[in-house]
Amino acid sequence: MTIHAAQPPRHATHRGGSTGWRKAIRDGALIYRRSLAQSLRAPVFAFLFPSAFPVLVLLLMSELYRDLANVPGFPAVSVAAWMTPGVFLMAAMFGAGYSATGLITDLQSGYLDRLRLLPISPAAILLGRLAFDVSRVAVAGLVVLAVGVLLGAEMTLTGLPVVLALLALWTLAYGGLFYAVGLRTRSPESLGALIPLFMPVTMLSTAFVPDALVPGWISTLSAVNPYTYLVEGVRMFTTGSFSFGELGLAVAAATAAMLVTQLAAMRSFASLVAGD
């Protein structure tokens, strides 16, 4: 299916890049509102799923490994406090794919073709959906974090914006992979194959067990896993061990992953718009 770019109206004038970005933001807000309206018709997949499974994981895993906190040298007061950061970030992984699937469905139904015939910024189509992903995953993350605090994790009000910002970066990084694959294959079914990816990403990290207590080969893989650095960045705020160095590594890892996946998604979308 080829998406034909609409020609700008004759009366349109170019006033510089800033004007283009303002239009993209306005158009993106309209896409955001449409995404929100669609999600309210199917709230289970949009909002419940990204929070329900992580909460279940946190409840079961923290109870199953409760005695791990008694191991000499365990770096947290409770297993729940240790696991909450990793499970909190899992909300982004279980929230991934929802909006990407919607975009591919719009492509297959022809709605995206009709949308492109309007004087709408192409960038807005992705920006609106990405913004919606960040906001709905933030809601799920807050639910998971609240459960973690009830189980013994720490969290200050000053640290809350920081961990939500890290969650937003991870949402864009992990979700970008779904957009890139979906736009390349143009098949919603292909996104289902990415769902189990959360298992190796979380298991080969320090999300559930400290680095000192895992086999050497897992420790090696964990050191090159960007998720590890995100988890450690959030963990500072749930264990009361803040470090600017750890926070910097978390931001750098999330940003690098986001650039890779989002650039791939943008290239796929540009090829789609160009009709390649």
TIDRENTOR-420993 format. One record per atom (N, C-alpha, C, O): residue in three letters; x, y, z. Coordinates in steps of 0.05 Angstrom, whole numbers, plus 5000, padded with zeros to 4 digits. Layout:
N
alaXYZ;...
END
This chain:
276
met501749765000;met500050005000;met501850255000;met503650275016;thr501250434983;thr502850684981;thr501350914993;thr499050954988;ile502751065009;ile501651305021;ile502551545006;ile504951595004;his500751694994;his501451924978;his501352174995;his499352235008;ala503552314994;ala503652565010;ala501952774997;ala501952814973;ala500452915014;ala498753125004;ala500353364996;ala502353425009;gln499553504974;gln500853754966;gln499953974984;gln497553994991;pro501754154992;pro500954375009;pro499154564994;pro499354594970;pro497254695008;pro495454884995;pro497055104982;pro499255174990;arg495855234961;arg497255444946;arg497855684964;arg499855824960;his496155724984;his496455965000;his498455915023;his499056105038;ala499455665025;ala501255615047;ala503955755043;ala504855775020;thr505155845064;thr507755975063;thr509555845083;thr508655735103;his512155855077;his514055735095;his515255955112;his516456145102;arg514955925138;arg515956135156;arg518256035174;arg518956155194;gly519455815165;gly521755715181;gly521055465195;gly518755375197;gly523255335206;gly522955075219;gly521255095244;gly519854905251;ser521455315259;ser519955335284;ser516955325279;ser515555205295;thr516055455258;thr513155445251;thr512355155245;thr510255065252;gly514055015230;gly513554735223;gly513254565248;gly511454395249;trp514954605267;trp514854445292;trp512354515308;trp511154345321;arg511654775308;arg509154845323;arg506754715310;arg504954625324;lys506654705284;lys504454565270;lys504554265276;lys502454145281;ala506954145277;ala507253865283;ala506153805311;ala504853605316;ile506753985330;ile505753945357;ile502753975359;ile501453815372;arg501554175344;arg498654195344;arg497353955331;arg495353855341;asp498453865309;asp497353635296;asp497753385313;asp495953215315;gly500053375327;gly500553145344;gly498553125367;gly497852915376;ala497653365377;ala495653365398;ala493053245389;ala491653115404;leu492353285363;leu489953165352;leu490252865350;leu488352715357;ile492552765342;ile493052485341;ile492952365369;ile491952145374;tyr494052515389;tyr493952425417;tyr491152395426;tyr490452185438;arg489452585420;arg486652575429;arg485252335416;arg483652205429;arg485852285391;arg484552055377;arg485551795390;arg483951605395;ser488151775397;ser489151535410;ser487951495437;ser487351265445;leu487551715451;leu486251695478;leu483351595475;leu482451425490;ala481951705456;ala479151615452;ala479051325445;ala477251175454;gln480851225428;gln480950945421;gln481550775445;gln480350555449;ser483450865462;ser484250705485;ser481950685506;ser481750475519;leu480350885508;leu478050875527;leu475950675518;leu474350585534;arg476050595492;arg474250385483;arg475350105488;arg473949915486;ala477950095493;ala479249835499;ala481249885522;ala483649845517;pro480349955546;pro482250025568;pro483849795578;pro485949845591;val482949545574;val484449325585;val487249305573;val489249285587;phe487449325546;phe489949305533;phe491549565536;phe494049555537;ala490249785537;ala491650045538;ala492650115565;ala494950215568;phe491150055586;phe491850145613;phe492249915633;phe494049925649;leu490449725632;leu490549515653;leu492849325648;leu494349255667;phe493349235624;phe495449035619;phe498149135626;phe499648985638;pro498949385620;pro501649475628;pro502149495658;pro504449505666;ser500049495674;ser500349515703;ser499749255717;ser501049185737;ala497749105707;ala496948855721;ala499148645722;ala499648535743;phe500448595700;phe502448385699;phe504848455716;phe505848295732;pro505948705714;pro508148785731;pro507448765761;pro509148685777;val505048845768;val504248825796;val504248535805;val505148475827;leu503248365788;leu503148075795;leu506047975798;leu506547815817;val507748055780;val510547965782;val511848065808;val513247905822;leu511348315815;leu512548425840;leu511448275865;leu513048215883;leu508848225865;leu507748095888;leu508847805892;leu509547725914;leu508947665870;leu509847385871;leu512847365875;leu513747205892;met514447515860;met517347495862;met518347595889;met520247475900;ser517247805899;ser518247915925;ser517547725948;ser519047705967;glu515347575945;glu514647375966;glu516347125962;glu517247005982;leu516647045937;leu518246795932;leu521046815941;leu522246625952;tyr522347055937;tyr525147095944;tyr525447265969;tyr527547395972;arg523447265986;arg523547436010;arg525947396027;arg527147586037;asp526747136031;asp529047076048;asp531747156036;asp533747146049;leu531747236011;leu534247325998;leu535347576012;leu537747616012;ala533647726025;ala534547966039;ala536247896063;ala537648066074;asn536047646072;asn537647556096;asn540447476088;asn542147426106;val541047456062;val543747386054;val545647606061;val545147836056;pro547947536074;pro549847746081;pro550747906057;pro551547806036;gly550648166060;gly551448346039;gly549248426019;gly549748566000;phe546848326024;phe544648396006;phe544248696007;phe543848806029;pro544248845985;pro544449135985;pro541749285988;pro541549515979;ala539749166001;ala537249306005;ala535949196030;ala536548966039;val534149346042;val532849256066;val530749036061;val530148886080;ser529749026037;ser527848816030;ser528048746001;ser529048905985;val527148505994;val527148425966;val525248595949;val525848655926;ala523048675961;ala521148845947;ala522349115939;ala522049215917;ala523949225957;ala525349475951;ala527349445929;ala527649625912;trp528649205928;trp530549155907;trp529249105880;trp530249195859;met526948965880;met525648895854;met523849105843;met523349105819;thr522849285859;thr520949485850;thr521949645825;thr520449685807;pro524549735824;pro525349895801;pro525149735775;pro524149845755;gly526049485775;gly525849325750;gly523049275741;gly522449285718;val521349215760;val518549165754;val517049425746;val515349415728;phe517849645758;phe516749905751;phe517349965721;phe515550055707;leu519749905712;leu520449955684;leu519249745665;leu518949795641;met518349515676;met516949325660;met514349425649;met513249325629;ala513249635662;ala510749745652;ala511049845623;ala509249835607;ala513449955617;ala514050045590;ala514049815570;ala513249835547;met515049575579;met515249345561;met512549225556;met511949135534;phe510849215576;phe508149105572;phe506249305560;phe504149235550;gly507149565560;gly505549765546;gly506349795517;gly504949925501;ala508649685510;ala509649715482;ala507949555463;ala506849345469;gly507749655439;gly506249515418;gly503449595414;gly502349555392;tyr502149715435;tyr499349785432;tyr498949995410;tyr497349955392;ser500350225413;ser500050435393;ser501250365366;ser500150445345;ala503450215366;ala504650125341;ala502649945326;ala502449975301;thr501249775340;thr499249605327;thr497049775316;thr496049725294;gly496149985330;gly494150165320;gly494950305295;gly493350345277;leu497550385294;leu498550515270;leu498450335246;leu497750415224;ile499350085249;ile499249895227;ile496449825219;ile495849795195;thr494549815238;thr491749775231;thr490650005215;thr489149965196;asp491450255222;asp490650485206;asp491750465178;asp490450545159;leu494150365175;leu495350325149;leu493750125132;leu493150175109;gln493149895144;gln491749685130;gln488849765123;gln487749685102;ser487549925140;ser484850005135;ser484550235115;ser482350295105;gly486750365109;gly486750595091;gly486350855105;gly486351065092;tyr485950855131;tyr485551105146;tyr488051275144;tyr487851525142;leu490451155145;leu492851315143;leu493151455117;leu494151675115;asp492251325095;asp492151445069;asp490451695069;asp491151905059;arg488051675081;arg486251895082;arg487352125100;arg487052355094;leu488652035121;leu489852235140;leu492052395126;leu492352635130;arg493552265109;arg495752395095;arg494852585073;arg496352755064;leu492352555065;leu491252735045;leu490453005057;leu489953195043;leu490453015084;leu489853265098;leu492453425102;leu494653305101;pro492253685106;pro494753835111;pro495753795139;pro495853985155;ile496653555144;ile497653485171;ile500553415169;ile501453295149;ser502053495189;ser504953435189;ser505353135192;ser504253015210;pro507053015175;pro507552725177;pro508752655204;pro508252445216;ala510452835214;ala511752785240;ala509752765263;ala510152615282;ala507452905260;ala505452905281;ala504152625285;ala503352565307;ile504052475263;ile502852205265;ile504352035285;ile503151885301;leu507052055285;leu508651905304;leu508752045331;leu508551915352;leu509052305331;leu509352455356;leu506852425374;leu507152385398;gly504552435362;gly502052405378;gly501852135391;gly501152115414;arg502551935376;arg502351655386;arg504551605408;arg504051475428;leu506951715403;leu509051675422;leu508451825449;leu508951715470;ala507352065446;ala506552215470;ala504452065486;ala504452055510;phe502551945471;phe500451785485;phe501651545499;phe500851475521;asp503651405486;asp504951185498;asp506251265525;asp505951125545;val507651485524;val509051575549;val507051635571;val507551555594;ser504851765565;ser502851835586;ser501451595598;ser501051575622;arg500651405581;arg499151175592;arg501050985607;arg500150865626;val503550965598;val505450795612;val506150925639;val506650785659;ala506151195640;ala506751335665;ala504551265686;ala505151225709;val502051245677;val499851175695;val500350885705;val500050835729;ala501050705688;ala501550425696;ala503950415715;ala503950275735;gly506050575709;gly508450575726;gly507850675754;gly508850575773;leu506050875756;leu505350985782;leu503850775799;leu504250755823;val502250615785;val500850395800;val502850195810;val502650115834;val504750115794;val506749915802;val508450035825;val509049895844;leu509250285822;leu510850415843;leu509350435869;leu510550395890;ala506850495868;ala505250505893;ala505150235907;ala505350225932;val504850025892;val504849755904;val507649705916;val507849585937;gly509749775902;gly512449735912;gly512849885938;gly514149775957;val511850135940;val512150285965;val510650145988;val511650136011;leu508350045982;leu506749896002;leu508249656012;leu507949566035;leu509849535995;leu511349296002;leu514049356015;leu515449176023;gly514749616017;gly517249686031;gly519249846016;gly521249926027;ala518749905991;ala520650065975;ala520350355984;ala518250445992;glu522550505981;glu522550785987;glu521950955962;glu522650865940;met520851185965;met520551375943;met519751645954;met517751675968;thr521351845948;thr520852115957;thr519452265934;thr519652195911;leu518052475942;leu516652645922;leu518652775903;leu518052825879;thr520952845913;thr522952965896;thr524152775876;thr524952855854;gly524252515883;gly525252315865;gly523252215844;gly524052105824;leu520652265850;leu518552165832;leu518852275804;leu518652115785;pro519252535799;pro519452625772;pro521852505757;pro521752465733;val523952445771;val526352335759;val525852055749;val526451985726;val524551885766;val524051615758;val521951605736;val522051425719;leu520051785736;leu518051795714;leu519451885688;leu518651785666;ala521452055690;ala522852135666;ala524451905654;ala524551865630;leu525651745672;leu527151505663;leu525151305650;leu525851175631;leu522851275662;leu520751095651;leu519951195623;leu519551035605;ala519651455620;ala518951565594;ala521051505573;ala520451435550;leu523651535580;leu525751475562;leu525751185554;leu526151115530;trp525351015573;trp525250725568;trp522750655551;trp522950475534;thr520550785555;thr518150745539;thr518750805510;thr517950655492;leu520051025505;leu520751105477;leu522850915465;leu522650855442;ala524750835482;ala526850655472;ala525750375465;ala526250275443;tyr524350255483;tyr523249985479;tyr520949985459;tyr520849815442;gly519250185461;gly516950205443;gly517850265414;gly516550185395;gly520050405411;gly521050465384;gly521650215368;gly521350215344;leu522550005382;leu523049755368;leu520449645355;leu520549535333;phe518249665369;phe515749565359;phe514849735334;phe513849625315;tyr515249995336;tyr514550165313;tyr516250095289;tyr515350075267;ala518950065294;ala520750005272;ala520049745258;ala519949725233;val519549535274;val518849275262;val516149275249;val515749175227;gly514149405262;gly511449415251;gly511349565225;gly510049485206;leu512749795224;leu512749955199;leu514249815177;leu513649855153;arg516249655184;arg517749525164;arg516249285152;arg516249245128;thr514949125170;thr513448895161;thr510648955152;thr509448815137;arg509549185163;arg506749265158;arg504749045166;arg502749005153;ser505448905187;ser503748685197;ser503548695227;ser505548685241;pro501148725238;pro500748725267;pro501648465280;pro502648465303;glu501448245265;glu502147985276;glu505147965282;glu505947825300;ser506748115267;ser509648105271;ser510448215299;ser512448145310;leu508748395309;leu509348515335;leu509048315358;leu510248335379;gly507348115353;gly506947905374;gly509447755379;gly509947655402;ala511247725359;ala513747585363;ala515647735381;ala517547615392;leu515147995385;leu516948155402;leu516148145431;leu517748225449;ile513748055437;ile512748065465;ile514547905484;ile515148005506;pro515547665477;pro517247515496;pro519947635501;pro521447545518;leu520647845486;leu523247975488;leu523748075517;leu526048105525;phe521648145531;phe521948255558;phe523348055577;phe524748135596;met523147795571;met524347595589;met527347605589;met528547635611;pro528747585566;pro531647605567;pro532647875576;pro534647895589;val531148085568;val531948355576;val531948385606;val533848505618;thr529948285620;thr529748315649;thr531448115664;thr532748175684;met531447865654;met532947655668;met535947695666;met537447625685;leu536947805644;leu539747845641;leu540548125649;leu541748285635;ser539648195673;ser540148455685;ser540148425715;ser539948205726;thr540348645730;thr540348645759;thr537548705769;thr537248795792;ala535448655753;ala532748725761;ala531848565785;ala530448675802;phe532548315786;phe531448135807;phe533548045827;phe532947995851;val536048025819;val538147915836;val540648095834;val541348185811;pro541948165856;pro544348325855;pro546548195837;pro546647955835;asp548248365826;asp550248265808;asp552148075822;asp553147885809;ala552648115847;ala554547935862;ala553447655866;ala555047475872;leu550947615862;leu549647355867;leu548947205842;leu547646995843;val549647305818;val549047165793;val551447035781;val553747125788;pro551146835764;pro553446715751;pro555046915734;pro553947125726;gly557546855729;gly559247045715;gly558247115687;gly558547355679;trp557246925672;trp556346985645;trp553947165644;trp553647325626;ile552147145665;ile549947325667;ile550947605674;ile549847805664;ser552847615692;ser554047875699;ser555248015675;ser555048255673;thr556547865658;thr557747975634;thr555648095615;thr555948315605;leu553547935611;leu551348035593;leu549848265606;leu549048455592;ser549648265632;ser548248475646;ser549748745642;ser548448955641;ala552348725641;ala553948965638;ala553649115612;ala554149355609;val552648965591;val552149095565;val549149125559;val548349195537;asn547549075579;asn544649095576;asn543749375586;asn544049435609;pro542749545568;pro541949815577;pro539849815598;pro539649995614;tyr538249595600;tyr536149575620;tyr537449575648;tyr536249685667;thr539749455651;thr541149445677;thr541549725687;thr541149785711;tyr542549905670;tyr543150175679;tyr540650335685;tyr540650505703;leu538450285670;leu535950415677;leu534950325705;leu534050485721;val535150065710;val534249955735;val535950075758;val534750155778;glu538550085754;glu540250195776;glu539650495780;glu539750595802;gly538950635758;gly538250915761;gly535750955777;gly535551145793;val533750785773;val531250805789;val531750705817;val530650815836;arg533350495820;arg533750375846;arg534950565866;arg534550525890;met536450755857;met537550955876;met535451085893;met535851155916;phe533051115881;phe530951255894;phe529151075911;phe527651165927;thr529450815907;thr527850625923;thr529450495945;thr528350355962;thr532050545945;thr533750435966;thr535250655982;thr536650606001;gly534850915973;gly536051135987;gly539051145983;gly540551226002;ser540051075959;ser542951085954;ser543551245929;ser544551135909;phe542951505929;phe543151665905;phe546051705897;phe547851735914;ser546451705870;ser549151755859;ser548751895832;ser547351785815;phe550052115828;phe549852255802;phe551052085780;phe550152095757;gly553151935787;gly554351755767;gly552451545756;gly552251505732;glu550951415775;glu549051215767;glu546751335750;glu545851225731;leu545951575758;leu543751715744;leu544651785716;leu543151755697;gly547151875713;gly548251945687;gly548351705669;gly547751725645;leu549251475680;leu549351235663;leu546551145655;leu546151055632;ala544651175672;ala541851105666;ala540751275643;ala539651175624;val541251535645;val540251715624;val541651655597;val540451655576;ala544251615599;ala545851565575;ala544951305561;ala544651295537;ala544551085577;ala543750835566;ala540950855553;ala540550745531;ala539150985567;ala536351015556;ala536351185531;ala534951125512;thr537951395531;thr537951575508;thr539151435484;thr538151465462;ala541351285488;ala542651145466;ala540650935454;ala540450925430;ala539350785471;ala537450585461;ala535050725447;ala534150625426;met534150945457;met531951095445;met532751195417;met531151175399;leu535151305415;leu536051405389;leu536151185368;leu535451225345;val537150955376;val537350725357;val534650645348;val534150615323;thr532850585366;thr530150485358;thr528450695345;thr527050635325;gln528550945355;gln526751145343;gln527751235315;gln526151295298;leu530351245312;leu531451305285;leu530651085265;leu529951145242;ala530750835274;ala529850615257;ala526850645250;ala526050595228;ala525250715270;ala522350755266;ala521850985246;ala520150965229;met523351205250;met522951435232;met523751375204;met522451465185;arg525851225200;arg526651145173;arg524550965160;arg523951005136;ser523450785175;ser521350615165;ser518850775157;ser517650725137;phe518250965174;phe515851135169;phe516351315145;phe514551355129;ala518851425142;ala519451585119;ala519251435093;ala518351535073;ser520151185094;ser519951005070;ser517050955063;ser516350935040;leu515450925084;leu512550875080;leu511251115066;leu509751085047;val511851355076;val510651595066;val511551645037;val510051735020;ala514151575032;ala515251615005;ala514251414985;ala514551444961;gly512951194995;gly511950984978;gly513950794969;gly513650664948;asp516250764984;asp518350574976;asp517450294983;asp518950104978;
END
